[in-house]
Structures are given as structure tokens and as C-alpha cells.
Amino acid sequence: MPEQDAIRAGVRSGNILPFQEMRARAMDRAGNAQMIGSEFDPGTGRYRFKFQRGNSVIWLDMDGRTGREMGRSGE
């Protein structure tokens, strides 16, 4: 899978934080929402996590290099 290969290469080189760490950070930021999906963009090094809280969908963009939240939509 290309996304997973890009993540592995980034983690090995020290440029990208591991998926498990990023998932934990995103889950902390999303509060009581349930994670329903994720994507990684190797071009930007960003993880995008998709959460659901009730009938609302929340997209959370995280910088894979720093672990910081870059933006969100929904609530």
C-alpha cells in the first residue's frame, strides 16, 4: 500500500511520526468522538483523521512532522 510505504519510509528517516502516535494525539484532540478513518498525504506529510460524534463528522488534519493539529472541519 503506497500510504503505508510512505509512512514507513518517513518514520525510518525520522521525518514523520509513527501512525500509532499520531492516532493517539488525534484521538485526544477529538474528545469523545469515534475514529472512523484516516489518510496520509506523503506530499505534505499530513495525516487526516475522520471522526464521528453523533450525526456529525469531524475531519482533523495533523502535521506528521511535528504532531500538531493543522486544522479541523465539522463538529
C-alpha positions as CSV (number, residue, x, y, z in Angstrom):
1,M,0.0,0.0,0.0
2,P,1.5,3.3,-1.0
3,E,0.4,5.3,2.0
4,Q,1.8,2.7,4.4
5,D,5.1,2.6,2.5
6,A,5.4,6.4,2.6
7,I,4.7,6.4,6.4
8,R,7.3,3.7,7.0
9,A,9.9,5.4,4.9
10,G,9.2,8.8,6.7
11,V,9.4,7.1,10.1
12,R,12.7,5.4,9.2
13,S,14.2,8.7,8.1
14,G,13.0,10.5,11.2
15,N,10.8,12.9,9.2
16,I,7.4,11.5,10.0
17,L,5.9,10.5,13.4
18,P,4.5,6.9,13.5
19,F,0.8,6.4,12.7
20,Q,0.1,5.0,16.2
21,E,1.5,8.1,17.9
22,M,-0.4,10.4,15.5
23,R,-3.7,8.4,16.0
24,A,-3.3,8.8,19.8
25,R,-2.8,12.5,19.5
26,A,-5.7,12.9,17.2
27,M,-8.0,10.9,19.5
28,D,-7.0,13.1,22.4
29,R,-7.9,16.2,20.3
30,A,-11.3,14.7,19.2
31,G,-12.5,14.1,22.7
32,N,-15.4,11.5,22.8
33,A,-15.7,11.2,19.0
34,Q,-15.2,7.8,17.4
35,M,-12.4,7.5,14.8
36,I,-13.9,6.1,11.5
37,G,-11.0,6.5,9.1
38,S,-7.6,8.0,8.3
39,E,-5.4,9.1,5.3
40,F,-1.8,10.1,4.9
41,D,-0.6,12.5,2.2
42,P,3.1,11.8,1.5
43,G,3.5,15.0,-0.4
44,T,2.7,17.2,2.6
45,G,3.4,14.8,5.4
46,R,-0.1,15.3,6.8
47,Y,-2.3,12.8,8.4
48,R,-6.1,13.3,8.1
49,F,-8.3,11.6,10.6
50,K,-12.1,11.2,10.3
51,F,-14.2,11.1,13.4
52,Q,-17.9,10.8,14.1
53,R,-19.8,12.3,17.1
54,G,-23.5,11.6,16.8
55,N,-24.6,12.6,13.4
56,S,-21.6,14.9,12.9
57,V,-18.4,14.1,11.0
58,I,-15.1,15.8,12.1
59,W,-12.0,16.0,9.9
60,L,-8.8,16.6,11.8
61,D,-5.6,17.4,9.9
62,M,-2.3,16.7,11.7
63,D,1.3,17.6,10.7
64,G,3.1,14.3,10.6
65,R,6.5,16.0,11.2
66,T,5.5,17.9,14.4
67,G,2.4,16.2,15.6
68,R,0.5,19.4,15.8
69,E,-3.1,20.0,14.7
70,M,-3.2,21.9,11.4
71,G,-6.9,22.3,11.1
72,R,-10.3,20.8,11.5
73,S,-13.7,20.9,10.0
74,G,-17.0,19.8,11.3
75,E,-18.1,19.4,14.9
